[in-house]
Amino acid sequence: MELKQIKYFIEVAKQEHVTRAADTLHVAQSAVSRQIFNLEAELGVDLFIREGRNVRLTSIGKVFLDRMENAVHVIDDVAQIIEEYTDPEMGTIHIGFPSSVASYILPTAISAFREIYPDVKFQLNQGSYYELKEAVIKGEINMALLGPVPMKEKKLEGTILFSENMAALLPASHPLAGSDSLHLNQLRDDSFVLFPVDFVLRNITIDACKQLGFEPNVSFEGKDIDAIKGLVSAGLGVSLVPEITLVDNLPRATVKKPITQPNVTRTVGVIVPKGRQLLPTEKLFYQFLKEFFMRLEQFQS
């Protein structure tokens, strides 16, 4: 069994089509087909069901894919570890993030880190809260910034970097736009703009409303923070968003208002895998994040 065979197999499984996989791998279709045939012959099982030009995994193929994806991640990590141990300040950091930390938190941290380690490279992976947790567990990435921070996961270690308030974002034409602050109950009759079902920021808002005995009327949904802001800016509803997402980035025709009751907050931090070592360069950044936000919090207090 060769590494080339495994990587060809994984790409075919992902594409469910040999030709598309060959195009992605930049090799001839015949080469991919031959390697898959040789792999199946060596294993003595069919990994794929052929349906014309399309293919799909057999039951044993699905098991093999799960194991081989983990194996390839380990092999890639080993190659990178060897390279980075010669100089950890020249490596690459693979980090995931949701849209709510994209505009301020992550760029600020990376900029400060690269002032110290200018040769370190970053590969950034944006995803939803649950996608990022799964990516760290599976080894697709070793680190992700998240809010709120999951603290009771068996396979993840969460570190809280700071806590922040959720603020009400209102259209400038809203009757409460001139208020200094507001009680969440004052928005019970408004249309809300929220993330889709199963997004964690949506859950925070709904839970806060339920504390006051009402379910928010969700008229519009957006999959990232910029979409939420844009819908509020267009006057299509109100929303609760993390305050950090509005730093230097308050959308036109909107106002931000603190919520005095209830106190709606979220934690923001970093998750890493339990039982799996971070790469040397990632360790540098992980430690830097903890120290950077600790100093920032002390400065602000």
Backbone as CSV, one residue per row, in Angstrom:
resi,resn,N_x,N_y,N_z,CA_x,CA_y,CA_z,C_x,C_y,C_z
1,MET,0.839,-1.182,0.000,0.000,0.000,0.000,0.887,1.250,0.000
2,GLU,0.720,2.105,-0.985,1.557,3.290,-1.122,0.766,4.539,-0.743
3,LEU,1.498,5.561,-0.288,0.866,6.819,0.082,0.133,7.434,-1.116
4,LYS,0.721,7.312,-2.308,0.076,7.849,-3.512,-1.294,7.197,-3.709
5,GLN,-1.361,5.886,-3.533,-2.632,5.180,-3.680,-3.671,5.717,-2.698
6,ILE,-3.238,5.918,-1.478,-4.155,6.386,-0.435,-4.685,7.771,-0.777
7,LYS,-3.802,8.660,-1.228,-4.245,10.025,-1.552,-5.164,10.029,-2.770
8,TYR,-4.890,9.168,-3.736,-5.787,9.052,-4.888,-7.153,8.534,-4.436
9,PHE,-7.132,7.527,-3.575,-8.378,6.952,-3.066,-9.209,8.008,-2.334
10,ILE,-8.574,8.798,-1.483,-9.294,9.815,-0.708,-9.927,10.851,-1.632
11,GLU,-9.193,11.248,-2.667,-9.732,12.263,-3.581,-10.905,11.708,-4.389
12,VAL,-10.809,10.465,-4.840,-11.921,9.843,-5.579,-13.143,9.724,-4.665
13,ALA,-12.921,9.354,-3.402,-14.027,9.241,-2.450,-14.690,10.595,-2.228
14,LYS,-13.884,11.629,-2.191,-14.413,12.973,-1.984,-15.213,13.447,-3.197
15,GLN,-14.677,13.216,-4.381,-15.312,13.701,-5.614,-16.433,12.782,-6.098
16,GLU,-16.369,11.505,-5.692,-17.291,10.472,-6.197,-17.284,10.416,-7.723
17,HIS,-16.114,10.663,-8.281,-15.978,10.689,-9.745,-14.485,10.630,-10.069
18,VAL,-14.066,9.638,-10.849,-12.637,9.443,-11.117,-12.061,10.592,-11.938
19,THR,-12.792,11.045,-12.956,-12.268,12.108,-13.818,-12.064,13.401,-13.042
20,ARG,-13.052,13.776,-12.228,-12.915,15.001,-11.441,-11.759,14.884,-10.446
21,ALA,-11.599,13.699,-9.867,-10.488,13.487,-8.938,-9.157,13.634,-9.658
22,ALA,-9.062,13.064,-10.855,-7.823,13.171,-11.638,-7.515,14.624,-11.967
23,ASP,-8.553,15.394,-12.306,-8.347,16.815,-12.610,-7.818,17.554,-11.386
24,THR,-8.387,17.263,-10.227,-7.936,17.914,-8.994,-6.498,17.532,-8.659
25,LEU,-6.154,16.271,-8.911,-4.803,15.772,-8.600,-3.788,16.118,-9.688
26,HIS,-4.295,16.635,-10.841,-3.437,16.996,-11.970,-2.662,15.799,-12.516
27,VAL,-3.373,14.675,-12.620,-2.795,13.464,-13.214,-3.810,12.893,-14.204
28,ALA,-3.376,11.930,-14.989,-4.268,11.307,-15.964,-5.303,10.433,-15.260
29,GLN,-6.494,10.362,-15.853,-7.544,9.531,-15.285,-7.110,8.068,-15.201
30,SER,-6.386,7.613,-16.231,-5.936,6.217,-16.250,-5.017,5.902,-15.074
31,ALA,-4.204,6.909,-14.683,-3.295,6.692,-13.554,-4.075,6.525,-12.258
32,VAL,-5.129,7.337,-12.086,-5.952,7.221,-10.883,-6.675,5.880,-10.861
33,SER,-7.281,5.512,-11.999,-8.015,4.240,-12.077,-7.095,3.054,-11.777
34,ARG,-5.876,3.109,-12.313,-4.925,2.012,-12.112,-4.541,1.890,-10.633
35,GLN,-4.294,3.029,-9.989,-3.900,2.991,-8.580,-5.037,2.474,-7.698
36,ILE,-6.277,2.872,-8.019,-7.424,2.382,-7.248,-7.596,0.878,-7.453
37,PHE,-7.445,0.422,-8.702,-7.550,-1.006,-9.012,-6.491,-1.795,-8.240
38,ASN,-5.247,-1.298,-8.247,-4.165,-1.984,-7.538,-4.418,-2.025,-6.035
39,LEU,-4.958,-0.928,-5.498,-5.243,-0.871,-4.061,-6.317,-1.882,-3.685
40,GLU,-7.383,-1.951,-4.470,-8.455,-2.898,-4.195,-7.950,-4.345,-4.331
41,ALA,-7.097,-4.581,-5.320,-6.550,-5.922,-5.511,-5.683,-6.323,-4.323
42,GLU,-4.887,-5.379,-3.830,-4.016,-5.671,-2.688,-4.831,-5.944,-1.428
43,LEU,-5.911,-5.168,-1.235,-6.733,-5.333,-0.037,-7.682,-6.520,-0.148
44,GLY,-8.013,-6.887,-1.394,-8.921,-8.005,-1.606,-10.380,-7.660,-1.384
45,VAL,-10.726,-6.355,-1.457,-12.121,-5.917,-1.294,-12.409,-4.814,-2.304
46,ASP,-13.696,-4.604,-2.596,-14.116,-3.474,-3.428,-14.349,-2.271,-2.528
47,LEU,-13.651,-1.196,-2.818,-13.813,0.028,-2.039,-14.911,0.915,-2.610
48,PHE,-15.201,0.745,-3.902,-16.188,1.590,-4.566,-17.230,0.744,-5.292
49,ILE,-18.425,1.303,-5.403,-19.457,0.791,-6.291,-19.445,1.671,-7.534
50,ARG,-19.251,1.072,-8.710,-19.190,1.837,-9.951,-20.594,2.023,-10.509
51,GLU,-20.924,3.266,-10.839,-22.215,3.604,-11.436,-21.958,4.492,-12.642
52,GLY,-21.608,3.875,-13.770,-21.191,4.660,-14.930,-19.881,5.362,-14.625
53,ARG,-19.860,6.671,-14.797,-18.645,7.437,-14.493,-18.576,7.840,-13.030
54,ASN,-19.673,7.650,-12.333,-19.704,7.989,-10.911,-19.337,6.780,-10.063
55,VAL,-18.836,7.050,-8.880,-18.523,5.989,-7.934,-19.011,6.405,-6.558
56,ARG,-19.297,5.430,-5.725,-19.605,5.712,-4.324,-19.007,4.609,-3.462
57,LEU,-18.713,4.965,-2.235,-18.015,4.044,-1.347,-18.894,2.870,-0.940
58,THR,-18.276,1.698,-0.863,-18.929,0.555,-0.240,-18.870,0.744,1.275
59,SER,-19.520,-0.127,2.010,-19.486,-0.004,3.477,-18.062,-0.141,4.003
60,ILE,-17.293,-1.082,3.457,-15.903,-1.219,3.906,-15.065,-0.056,3.401
61,GLY,-15.467,0.508,2.255,-14.773,1.687,1.741,-14.907,2.869,2.678
62,LYS,-16.086,3.025,3.296,-16.302,4.126,4.242,-15.421,3.961,5.472
63,VAL,-15.301,2.727,5.950,-14.429,2.463,7.101,-12.978,2.754,6.733
64,PHE,-12.564,2.300,5.549,-11.190,2.505,5.094,-10.893,4.005,4.935
65,LEU,-11.864,4.763,4.399,-11.672,6.208,4.227,-11.443,6.889,5.563
66,ASP,-12.258,6.553,6.558,-12.119,7.181,7.873,-10.736,6.936,8.457
67,ARG,-10.249,5.703,8.343,-8.930,5.369,8.900,-7.804,6.033,8.096
68,MET,-7.946,6.037,6.779,-6.875,6.564,5.942,-6.765,8.093,6.019
69,GLU,-7.890,8.774,6.189,-7.824,10.233,6.366,-7.004,10.563,7.605
70,ASN,-7.264,9.853,8.692,-6.487,10.071,9.915,-5.014,9.746,9.691
71,ALA,-4.747,8.649,8.961,-3.360,8.251,8.716,-2.617,9.299,7.897
72,VAL,-3.266,9.847,6.873,-2.619,10.861,6.032,-2.345,12.130,6.832
73,HIS,-3.292,12.507,7.718,-3.051,13.674,8.565,-1.822,13.455,9.445
74,VAL,-1.683,12.250,9.989,-0.528,11.939,10.836,0.762,12.029,10.026
75,ILE,0.761,11.462,8.821,1.952,11.490,7.962,2.319,12.924,7.597
76,ASP,1.315,13.722,7.227,1.577,15.121,6.884,2.117,15.886,8.086
77,ASP,1.544,15.601,9.274,2.023,16.268,10.485,3.475,15.908,10.780
78,VAL,3.819,14.627,10.597,5.190,14.196,10.853,6.168,14.920,9.934
79,ALA,5.807,15.027,8.647,6.679,15.731,7.700,6.855,17.188,8.102
80,GLN,5.748,17.811,8.559,5.841,19.211,8.959,6.607,19.357,10.270
81,ILE,6.423,18.406,11.191,7.151,18.451,12.463,8.652,18.409,12.218
82,ILE,9.075,17.505,11.333,10.505,17.385,11.037,11.052,18.692,10.503
83,GLU,10.273,19.322,9.602,10.697,20.599,9.033,10.732,21.699,10.097
84,GLU,9.703,21.711,10.952,9.604,22.797,11.931,10.579,22.640,13.087
85,TYR,10.962,21.418,13.418,11.892,21.250,14.525,13.258,21.846,14.195
86,THR,13.569,21.933,12.922,14.817,22.595,12.571,14.710,24.106,12.781
87,ASP,13.483,24.647,12.675,13.269,26.072,12.929,11.767,26.313,13.123
88,PRO,11.257,26.237,14.370,9.831,26.431,14.634,9.312,27.804,14.211
89,GLU,10.231,28.774,14.033,9.805,30.129,13.676,9.610,30.297,12.176
90,MET,9.698,29.182,11.433,9.517,29.242,9.977,8.346,28.381,9.510
91,GLY,7.588,27.821,10.446,6.551,26.861,10.094,5.236,27.490,9.662
92,THR,4.220,26.628,9.537,2.883,27.043,9.116,1.874,26.694,10.202
93,ILE,0.989,27.628,10.490,-0.059,27.425,11.492,-1.384,27.253,10.766
94,HIS,-2.035,26.125,11.000,-3.358,25.859,10.434,-4.382,26.156,11.520
95,ILE,-5.216,27.143,11.303,-6.166,27.541,12.337,-7.529,27.807,11.731
96,GLY,-8.564,27.358,12.429,-9.934,27.576,11.977,-10.575,28.720,12.737
97,PHE,-11.616,29.304,12.144,-12.292,30.433,12.789,-13.696,30.596,12.208
98,PRO,-14.645,31.066,13.012,-15.971,31.412,12.503,-15.986,32.874,12.059
99,SER,-17.049,33.277,11.380,-17.111,34.645,10.865,-17.099,35.687,11.975
100,SER,-17.563,35.312,13.177,-17.660,36.299,14.255,-16.315,36.702,14.840
101,VAL,-15.233,36.003,14.495,-13.904,36.434,14.955,-13.025,36.879,13.782
102,ALA,-13.613,36.921,12.583,-12.803,37.164,11.384,-12.401,38.616,11.196
103,SER,-13.244,39.546,11.646,-12.999,40.943,11.287,-12.056,41.662,12.237
104,TYR,-11.915,41.168,13.473,-11.092,41.908,14.435,-10.175,41.012,15.253
105,ILE,-10.741,39.977,15.898,-9.965,39.179,16.852,-8.790,38.490,16.187
106,LEU,-9.067,37.708,15.154,-8.003,36.933,14.518,-6.978,37.827,13.821
107,PRO,-7.388,38.814,13.014,-6.376,39.682,12.382,-5.492,40.406,13.399
108,THR,-6.092,40.840,14.510,-5.315,41.540,15.542,-4.258,40.617,16.144
109,ALA,-4.663,39.383,16.461,-3.727,38.433,17.067,-2.621,38.047,16.097
110,ILE,-2.977,37.782,14.849,-1.978,37.384,13.851,-0.989,38.514,13.592
111,SER,-1.501,39.730,13.493,-0.623,40.882,13.245,0.394,41.041,14.366
112,ALA,-0.065,40.921,15.613,0.852,41.053,16.753,1.858,39.903,16.776
113,PHE,1.418,38.698,16.456,2.312,37.541,16.453,3.396,37.679,15.390
114,ARG,3.023,38.159,14.223,3.992,38.240,13.125,4.990,39.387,13.310
115,GLU,4.707,40.288,14.215,5.728,41.282,14.571,6.908,40.605,15.256
116,ILE,6.618,39.499,15.954,7.668,38.744,16.654,8.235,37.645,15.764
117,TYR,7.351,36.971,15.023,7.751,35.850,14.159,7.321,36.145,12.714
118,PRO,8.038,36.996,12.022,7.593,37.451,10.693,7.607,36.380,9.613
119,ASP,8.323,35.281,9.834,8.441,34.255,8.785,7.423,33.124,8.924
120,VAL,6.646,33.153,9.986,5.620,32.124,10.162,4.483,32.369,9.170
121,LYS,3.999,31.282,8.589,2.889,31.366,7.628,1.606,30.856,8.290
122,PHE,0.472,31.338,7.781,-0.829,30.928,8.301,-1.679,30.358,7.183
123,GLN,-2.341,29.258,7.473,-3.380,28.733,6.595,-4.686,28.803,7.366
124,LEU,-5.605,29.671,6.896,-6.824,29.970,7.620,-8.002,29.199,7.038
125,ASN,-8.816,28.638,7.927,-9.969,27.838,7.510,-11.224,28.364,8.200
126,GLN,-12.116,29.005,7.437,-13.353,29.517,8.026,-14.430,28.441,7.997
127,GLY,-15.204,28.364,9.079,-16.279,27.381,9.147,-17.241,27.719,10.263
128,SER,-18.293,26.934,10.371,-19.256,27.131,11.450,-18.688,26.545,12.751
129,TYR,-19.339,26.867,13.838,-18.924,26.419,15.167,-18.726,24.907,15.218
130,TYR,-19.726,24.164,14.764,-19.678,22.698,14.864,-18.725,22.102,13.824
131,GLU,-18.625,22.719,12.665,-17.664,22.253,11.658,-16.240,22.363,12.182
132,LEU,-15.948,23.451,12.883,-14.589,23.668,13.388,-14.255,22.700,14.522
133,LYS,-15.203,22.448,15.385,-14.965,21.456,16.444,-14.649,20.092,15.830
134,GLU,-15.429,19.706,14.827,-15.224,18.410,14.186,-13.891,18.363,13.450
135,ALA,-13.492,19.484,12.839,-12.225,19.533,12.107,-11.034,19.338,13.043
136,VAL,-11.100,19.900,14.246,-10.017,19.718,15.220,-10.005,18.283,15.727
137,ILE,-11.164,17.718,15.996,-11.244,16.334,16.478,-10.667,15.373,15.443
138,LYS,-11.000,15.599,14.160,-10.557,14.695,13.093,-9.100,14.912,12.689
139,GLY,-8.488,16.007,13.129,-7.101,16.270,12.766,-6.945,17.045,11.478
140,GLU,-8.044,17.579,10.935,-7.932,18.390,9.715,-7.224,19.702,10.019
141,ILE,-7.429,20.215,11.225,-6.670,21.337,11.771,-6.377,21.008,13.228
142,ASN,-5.442,21.697,13.831,-5.086,21.421,15.217,-5.551,22.502,16.184
143,MET,-6.157,23.559,15.643,-6.485,24.694,16.493,-7.609,25.494,15.854
144,ALA,-8.502,26.034,16.691,-9.555,26.904,16.169,-9.934,27.920,17.224
145,LEU,-10.224,29.140,16.783,-10.797,30.154,17.659,-12.310,29.989,17.627
146,LEU,-12.942,30.022,18.802,-14.384,29.818,18.875,-15.008,30.702,19.947
147,GLY,-16.268,30.993,19.795,-17.046,31.644,20.822,-18.486,31.178,20.724
148,PRO,-19.048,30.655,21.815,-18.427,30.422,23.121,-17.478,29.223,23.095
149,VAL,-16.644,29.128,24.126,-15.626,28.077,24.173,-16.224,26.806,24.773
150,PRO,-16.168,25.686,24.062,-16.643,24.422,24.641,-15.646,23.923,25.694
151,MET,-16.122,23.715,26.907,-15.227,23.374,28.013,-15.409,21.947,28.527
152,LYS,-16.398,21.222,27.996,-16.678,19.882,28.522,-16.661,18.832,27.426
153,GLU,-15.800,19.018,26.443,-15.687,18.071,25.339,-14.617,17.023,25.665
154,LYS,-14.920,15.755,25.421,-13.971,14.685,25.748,-12.700,14.755,24.912
155,LYS,-12.824,15.203,23.650,-11.683,15.166,22.741,-11.062,16.535,22.488
156,LEU,-11.574,17.571,23.173,-11.077,18.921,22.937,-10.694,19.584,24.256
157,GLU,-9.660,20.395,24.199,-9.274,21.232,25.341,-9.563,22.676,24.983
158,GLY,-10.411,23.323,25.753,-10.774,24.712,25.489,-10.106,25.664,26.456
159,THR,-9.618,26.786,25.950,-9.014,27.829,26.767,-9.746,29.139,26.497
160,ILE,-10.314,29.727,27.533,-11.015,31.007,27.388,-9.992,32.135,27.351
161,LEU,-10.057,32.945,26.298,-9.164,34.086,26.171,-9.784,35.348,26.746
162,PHE,-11.087,35.524,26.575,-11.796,36.660,27.161,-13.295,36.415,27.049
163,SER,-14.070,37.209,27.768,-15.529,37.194,27.657,-15.985,38.542,27.129
164,GLU,-17.090,38.544,26.412,-17.604,39.800,25.859,-19.120,39.813,25.892
165,ASN,-19.668,41.022,25.842,-21.108,41.202,25.814,-21.635,41.080,24.394
166,MET,-22.878,40.651,24.310,-23.625,40.740,23.063,-24.351,42.077,23.069
167,ALA,-24.348,42.764,21.939,-25.003,44.066,21.824,-26.181,43.967,20.862
168,ALA,-27.158,44.836,21.055,-28.277,44.908,20.120,-27.863,45.767,18.931
169,LEU,-28.097,45.254,17.741,-27.851,46.015,16.519,-29.217,46.354,15.923
170,LEU,-29.497,47.654,15.804,-30.798,48.126,15.349,-30.654,48.973,14.091
171,PRO,-31.671,48.984,13.236,-31.667,49.958,12.139,-31.719,51.374,12.721
172,ALA,-31.098,52.320,12.068,-31.068,53.705,12.561,-32.472,54.292,12.677
173,SER,-33.424,53.744,11.945,-34.805,54.240,11.980,-35.632,53.615,13.101
174,HIS,-35.057,52.736,13.881,-35.797,52.032,14.921,-36.228,53.014,16.016
175,PRO,-37.406,52.838,16.605,-37.880,53.746,17.670,-36.939,53.836,18.872
176,LEU,-36.146,52.790,19.116,-35.225,52.784,20.259,-33.808,53.230,19.885
177,ALA,-33.645,53.713,18.661,-32.301,54.078,18.189,-31.664,55.187,19.012
178,GLY,-32.472,56.022,19.647,-31.922,57.114,20.447,-31.691,56.769,21.893
179,SER,-32.016,55.561,22.297,-31.849,55.153,23.696,-30.376,54.933,24.031
180,ASP,-30.024,55.148,25.298,-28.652,54.876,25.737,-28.399,53.374,25.841
181,SER,-29.408,52.651,26.267,-29.330,51.199,26.395,-30.757,50.666,26.307
182,LEU,-30.886,49.353,26.326,-32.240,48.807,26.261,-32.342,47.489,27.010
183,HIS,-33.552,47.181,27.366,-33.925,45.917,27.972,-34.347,45.005,26.819
184,LEU,-33.861,43.775,26.802,-34.159,42.878,25.690,-35.666,42.699,25.493
185,ASN,-36.414,42.807,26.578,-37.864,42.658,26.499,-38.503,43.721,25.594
186,GLN,-37.810,44.859,25.429,-38.328,45.923,24.573,-38.331,45.530,23.098
187,LEU,-37.639,44.441,22.758,-37.569,43.990,21.359,-38.476,42.788,21.094
188,ARG,-39.334,42.441,22.041,-40.111,41.205,21.892,-41.046,41.244,20.692
189,ASP,-41.477,42.425,20.254,-42.398,42.521,19.113,-41.675,42.786,17.788
190,ASP,-40.357,42.847,17.827,-39.580,43.120,16.612,-39.329,41.848,15.811
191,SER,-39.026,42.042,14.528,-38.515,40.954,13.690,-37.013,40.835,13.941
192,PHE,-36.540,39.603,14.082,-35.122,39.367,14.346,-34.424,38.820,13.098
193,VAL,-33.172,39.211,12.973,-32.284,38.668,11.949,-31.246,37.822,12.683
194,LEU,-31.254,36.519,12.453,-30.370,35.624,13.192,-29.648,34.660,12.262
195,PHE,-28.688,33.955,12.830,-28.044,32.858,12.123,-29.040,31.707,11.963
196,PRO,-28.789,30.782,11.037,-29.700,29.640,10.864,-29.754,28.738,12.093
197,VAL,-30.724,27.842,12.088,-30.880,26.865,13.173,-29.585,26.073,13.347
198,ASP,-29.233,25.797,14.609,-28.037,25.041,15.004,-26.765,25.878,14.991
199,PHE,-26.841,27.167,14.630,-25.689,28.047,14.796,-25.678,28.535,16.239
200,VAL,-24.512,28.531,16.864,-24.438,28.776,18.301,-24.835,30.205,18.665
201,LEU,-24.542,31.196,17.809,-24.929,32.569,18.122,-26.445,32.744,18.082
202,ARG,-27.119,31.993,17.247,-28.588,31.997,17.251,-29.098,31.466,18.592
203,ASN,-28.485,30.383,19.064,-28.921,29.787,20.321,-28.752,30.748,21.493
204,ILE,-27.667,31.524,21.483,-27.440,32.492,22.561,-28.571,33.508,22.605
205,THR,-28.959,34.023,21.441,-30.031,35.017,21.370,-31.363,34.422,21.815
206,ILE,-31.690,33.258,21.294,-32.981,32.635,21.632,-33.052,32.307,23.117
207,ASP,-31.956,31.810,23.689,-31.948,31.491,25.121,-32.151,32.747,25.960
208,ALA,-31.553,33.861,25.543,-31.716,35.121,26.281,-33.167,35.593,26.228
209,CYS,-33.790,35.481,25.063,-35.199,35.875,24.929,-36.095,34.978,25.776
210,LYS,-35.803,33.684,25.795,-36.628,32.748,26.560,-36.539,33.023,28.060
211,GLN,-35.398,33.569,28.502,-35.294,33.960,29.914,-36.366,34.964,30.289
212,LEU,-36.767,35.763,29.314,-37.763,36.812,29.552,-39.160,36.385,29.113
213,GLY,-39.296,35.129,28.729,-40.613,34.592,28.454,-41.151,34.796,27.062
214,PHE,-40.253,35.042,26.088,-40.756,35.147,24.719,-39.806,34.478,23.738
215,GLU,-40.350,34.070,22.616,-39.579,33.456,21.523,-39.438,34.508,20.428
216,PRO,-38.216,34.830,20.001,-38.057,35.880,18.987,-38.681,35.491,17.647
217,ASN,-39.259,36.460,16.986,-39.831,36.272,15.647,-38.714,36.423,14.624
218,VAL,-38.221,35.307,14.101,-37.078,35.325,13.176,-37.604,35.459,11.751
219,SER,-37.369,36.630,11.158,-37.864,36.884,9.800,-36.816,36.621,8.728
220,PHE,-35.538,36.801,9.081,-34.464,36.611,8.115,-33.299,35.898,8.788
221,GLU,-32.546,35.142,7.982,-31.377,34.421,8.474,-30.181,34.708,7.585
222,GLY,-28.999,34.751,8.190,-27.757,34.920,7.439,-26.700,33.992,7.994
223,LYS,-25.846,33.448,7.128,-24.872,32.444,7.563,-23.552,33.029,8.055
224,ASP,-23.355,34.339,7.918,-22.152,34.940,8.484,-22.500,36.296,9.044
225,ILE,-21.585,36.844,9.833,-21.871,38.069,10.566,-22.095,39.254,9.630
226,ASP,-21.415,39.280,8.493,-21.606,40.381,7.551,-23.000,40.349,6.935
227,ALA,-23.510,39.146,6.683,-24.875,39.027,6.156,-25.886,39.527,7.182
228,ILE,-25.689,39.180,8.446,-26.573,39.653,9.514,-26.566,41.180,9.557
229,LYS,-25.382,41.759,9.546,-25.269,43.216,9.597,-25.961,43.868,8.408
230,GLY,-25.768,43.279,7.231,-26.353,43.849,6.024,-27.875,43.856,6.072
231,LEU,-28.470,42.784,6.603,-29.926,42.703,6.694,-30.482,43.708,7.701
232,VAL,-29.761,43.887,8.805,-30.183,44.911,9.779,-30.036,46.299,9.171
233,SER,-28.935,46.528,8.476,-28.700,47.822,7.825,-29.803,48.162,6.834
234,ALA,-30.366,47.129,6.199,-31.443,47.337,5.234,-32.795,47.546,5.910
235,GLY,-32.823,47.519,7.244,-34.055,47.762,7.966,-34.971,46.568,8.076
236,LEU,-34.417,45.351,7.899,-35.253,44.152,7.864,-35.420,43.480,9.225
237,GLY,-34.818,44.053,10.254,-34.980,43.480,11.581,-33.885,43.929,12.519
238,VAL,-33.917,43.389,13.736,-32.897,43.672,14.746,-32.113,42.394,15.002
239,SER,-30.980,42.517,15.664,-30.182,41.328,15.970,-29.360,41.557,17.222
240,LEU,-28.859,40.472,17.788,-27.852,40.532,18.841,-26.559,39.997,18.266
241,VAL,-25.498,40.775,18.379,-24.210,40.375,17.805,-23.109,40.610,18.828
242,PRO,-22.016,39.852,18.758,-20.891,40.087,19.668,-20.327,41.498,19.475
243,GLU,-20.060,42.163,20.587,-19.564,43.546,20.505,-18.282,43.645,19.678
244,ILE,-17.437,42.623,19.766,-16.151,42.679,19.075,-16.327,42.772,17.562
245,THR,-17.453,42.292,17.051,-17.678,42.323,15.598,-18.039,43.715,15.104
246,LEU,-18.279,44.636,16.047,-18.660,46.001,15.672,-17.532,47.002,15.883
247,VAL,-16.383,46.527,16.368,-15.238,47.405,16.564,-14.767,47.919,15.204
248,ASP,-14.780,49.228,15.020,-14.371,49.865,13.752,-15.168,49.348,12.559
249,ASN,-16.340,48.765,12.806,-17.055,48.138,11.694,-18.567,48.175,11.912
250,LEU,-19.081,49.321,12.361,-20.519,49.475,12.533,-21.135,49.748,11.167
251,PRO,-22.082,48.904,10.727,-22.650,49.087,9.383,-23.395,50.417,9.263
252,ARG,-23.483,50.907,8.049,-24.217,52.155,7.802,-25.685,51.952,8.184
253,ALA,-26.325,53.023,8.559,-27.760,53.029,8.878,-28.117,52.080,10.017
254,THR,-27.161,51.834,10.926,-27.441,51.015,12.104,-26.923,51.714,13.352
255,VAL,-27.424,51.290,14.496,-26.906,51.760,15.786,-26.671,50.547,16.673
256,LYS,-25.682,50.676,17.554,-25.366,49.609,18.513,-25.824,50.059,19.890
257,LYS,-26.532,49.182,20.593,-27.025,49.519,21.919,-26.670,48.423,22.919
258,PRO,-26.109,48.801,24.090,-25.862,47.783,25.119,-27.179,47.263,25.694
259,ILE,-27.170,46.008,26.093,-28.345,45.373,26.685,-28.125,45.304,28.196
260,THR,-29.019,45.929,28.943,-28.855,45.951,30.405,-29.546,44.787,31.097
261,GLN,-30.530,44.189,30.442,-31.259,43.083,31.059,-31.834,42.182,29.968
262,PRO,-31.501,40.877,29.976,-30.489,40.234,30.828,-29.080,40.536,30.312
263,ASN,-28.097,40.146,31.081,-26.707,40.326,30.653,-26.347,39.180,29.706
264,VAL,-26.274,39.479,28.415,-26.037,38.442,27.401,-24.557,38.460,27.023
265,THR,-23.849,37.380,27.293,-22.407,37.324,27.054,-22.034,36.042,26.332
266,ARG,-20.808,36.028,25.856,-20.230,34.784,25.345,-18.751,34.782,25.676
267,THR,-18.184,33.606,25.827,-16.744,33.467,25.973,-16.127,33.312,24.581
268,VAL,-14.886,33.744,24.445,-14.135,33.581,23.193,-12.791,32.959,23.548
269,GLY,-12.392,31.963,22.790,-11.124,31.323,23.111,-10.644,30.401,22.012
270,VAL,-9.795,29.484,22.395,-9.144,28.609,21.430,-9.333,27.160,21.855
271,ILE,-9.560,26.284,20.889,-9.641,24.857,21.172,-8.493,24.139,20.474
272,VAL,-7.971,23.121,21.160,-6.932,22.254,20.609,-7.323,20.822,20.952
273,PRO,-6.753,19.840,20.262,-7.129,18.445,20.543,-6.517,17.926,21.837
274,LYS,-7.274,17.089,22.538,-6.712,16.347,23.659,-6.024,15.100,23.111
275,GLY,-4.867,14.777,23.641,-4.193,13.543,23.251,-3.463,13.621,21.929
276,ARG,-3.327,14.821,21.363,-2.580,14.969,20.113,-1.715,16.224,20.234
277,GLN,-0.442,16.062,19.968,0.507,17.157,20.125,0.299,18.236,19.061
278,LEU,0.414,19.482,19.482,0.460,20.567,18.510,1.824,20.573,17.843
279,LEU,1.870,21.041,16.602,3.148,21.224,15.935,3.923,22.343,16.624
280,PRO,5.243,22.345,16.523,6.042,23.337,17.251,5.638,24.787,16.988
281,THR,5.384,25.137,15.730,4.985,26.508,15.426,3.608,26.816,15.991
282,GLU,2.717,25.815,15.967,1.390,26.000,16.545,1.480,26.202,18.060
283,LYS,2.409,25.509,18.702,2.606,25.693,20.143,2.999,27.134,20.449
284,LEU,3.869,27.697,19.606,4.267,29.088,19.785,3.059,30.007,19.746
285,PHE,2.195,29.800,18.760,1.028,30.665,18.589,0.010,30.440,19.703
286,TYR,-0.164,29.208,20.108,-1.109,28.876,21.184,-0.709,29.591,22.474
287,GLN,0.554,29.507,22.811,1.039,30.182,24.019,0.948,31.695,23.867
288,PHE,1.255,32.177,22.662,1.166,33.620,22.400,-0.259,34.122,22.598
289,LEU,-1.253,33.371,22.096,-2.651,33.797,22.229,-3.032,33.987,23.692
290,LYS,-2.648,33.033,24.528,-3.008,33.114,25.950,-2.361,34.330,26.607
291,GLU,-1.094,34.571,26.291,-0.385,35.698,26.905,-0.866,37.031,26.335
292,PHE,-1.146,37.077,25.032,-1.556,38.307,24.368,-2.883,38.813,24.930
293,PHE,-3.858,37.932,25.054,-5.173,38.374,25.525,-5.180,38.612,27.031
294,MET,-4.287,37.948,27.763,-4.156,38.247,29.181,-3.621,39.657,29.378
295,ARG,-2.596,40.027,28.594,-2.040,41.385,28.675,-3.068,42.415,28.219
296,LEU,-3.823,42.075,27.175,-4.838,43.007,26.661,-5.920,43.264,27.699
297,GLU,-6.336,42.199,28.392,-7.361,42.352,29.419,-6.842,43.192,30.596
298,GLN,-5.588,42.954,30.978,-5.006,43.751,32.070,-4.899,45.204,31.678
299,PHE,-4.544,45.488,30.431,-4.412,46.858,29.952,-5.773,47.563,29.965
300,GLN,-6.829,46.848,29.518,-8.156,47.460,29.431,-8.782,47.682,30.803
301,SER,-8.378,46.834,31.783,-8.925,47.004,33.130,-8.136,48.039,33.930
